[in-house]
């Protein structure tokens, strides 16, 4: 789980929309991919449904993110 999530202020978009606009870089997650957030929610939903095992058909980043979140 990400504990100290960093927000980065966008000077360009803050000026463009006349507000304070921040982005949340996904590369600070456990696998440095945007799929970490999805995997965390998928594991939570599986746990809430009573599942204690998860199977995934992926050899890429999604499989890695699910493995990290499930362990």
C-alpha distance (Angstrom), angle and dihedral (degrees) to the residues before:
residue distance angle dihedral
X1 . . .
X2 3.78 . .
X3 3.81 108.9 .
X4 3.80 105.7 178.1
X5 3.77 106.3 34.9
X6 3.79 113.4 -168.7
X7 3.77 123.0 -138.5
X8 3.79 119.8 -158.7
X9 3.79 119.6 -153.0
X10 3.79 115.1 -131.3
X11 3.78 108.5 -140.7
X12 3.81 91.6 -171.5
X13 3.81 98.4 50.4
X14 3.80 93.4 37.4
X15 3.80 88.0 57.7
X16 3.81 93.6 40.5
X17 3.82 93.3 54.2
X18 3.83 97.5 29.3
X19 3.81 94.3 -122.5
X20 3.78 140.5 90.1
X21 3.80 105.7 -85.1
X22 3.79 122.7 -176.4
X23 3.78 133.3 -174.7
X24 3.78 127.0 -149.7
X25 3.82 109.4 -139.4
X26 3.80 109.9 -140.1
X27 3.81 93.8 -155.7
X28 3.82 90.5 83.7
X29 3.83 91.2 71.8
X30 3.81 124.6 103.7
X31 3.83 94.4 -91.9
X32 3.82 95.3 26.7
X33 3.80 91.5 -120.4
X34 3.79 134.1 112.9
X35 3.80 88.1 -120.6
X36 3.82 92.2 75.3
X37 3.79 91.9 79.5
X38 3.82 92.6 49.7
X39 3.81 91.6 46.3
X40 3.81 91.9 51.2
X41 3.80 90.8 53.6
X42 3.83 93.2 44.4
X43 3.82 91.2 52.5
X44 3.81 90.6 47.6
X45 3.81 91.3 51.5
X46 3.81 91.1 48.2
X47 3.81 91.0 50.0
X48 3.80 91.9 47.2
X49 3.82 88.8 52.3
X50 3.81 89.8 54.1
X51 3.81 98.2 -105.8
X52 3.78 117.2 147.5
X53 3.81 97.4 -179.6
X54 3.78 131.5 51.4
X55 3.80 128.7 -164.2
X56 3.77 122.5 -165.2
X57 3.79 132.8 -175.9
X58 3.77 102.5 -147.3
X59 3.76 135.7 109.2
X60 3.78 93.6 -173.6
X61 3.77 140.8 65.2
X62 3.80 94.7 -52.2
X63 3.80 92.3 58.1
X64 3.79 90.7 47.4
X65 3.81 92.7 48.8
X66 3.83 91.9 49.2
X67 3.79 91.4 47.9
X68 3.79 92.4 51.3
X69 3.82 93.6 46.1
X70 3.82 93.7 45.1
X71 3.78 95.4 51.3
